[in-house]
Amino acid sequence: MRNLVRIVLLSLGFVVVPLVALAQEGGGAGAAGGGGGMFAIGAGLAIGLAGLGCGIGQGLTAGNAAAGIARNPGASGTMFTSFILGMVLIESISIYGFVIAVLLWLRTA
């Protein structure tokens, strides 16, 4: 439990420190009146969370497919087809995260 609290606090620190570094006096000249830093943080979070979720999903899918094939080698053909289809759908989520990150990044430019 202490490790979880430590990880959450460190993650919050990694989010807050760039906000302080991007603080400006006056109105600022970034996108949307000084909010350019927030778009960059949003882009980083979009690709980071999409990658994290996809990595977890792919790991669980691959592990369960391998266990299923090990238990019933005769059904490996249908399991492998479902495994590949599942991996493609999981990977599309990371592509959506990448597209959102690029759109947010281009918004700051």
Residue pairs with C-beta under 8 A, 6 or more apart in sequence:
15 41
18 37
18 40
18 41
19 37
19 41
22 36
22 37
24 34
27 33
27 34
28 34
28 36
30 36
30 37
30 108
31 39
31 107
31 108
31 109
32 39
32 107
36 108
39 104
39 105
39 107
39 108
40 104
40 105
40 108
42 104
43 100
43 101
43 102
43 104
43 105
43 108
44 101
46 97
46 100
46 101
46 104
47 97
47 98
47 100
47 101
49 97
50 93
50 94
50 96
50 97
50 98
50 100
50 101
51 94
51 97
53 93
53 94
54 90
54 91
54 93
54 94
54 97
57 90
57 93
58 87
58 90
58 91
61 83
61 86
61 87
61 90
62 83
62 87
65 79
65 80
65 82
65 83
65 86
68 75
68 79
69 75
69 76
69 79
69 80
72 79
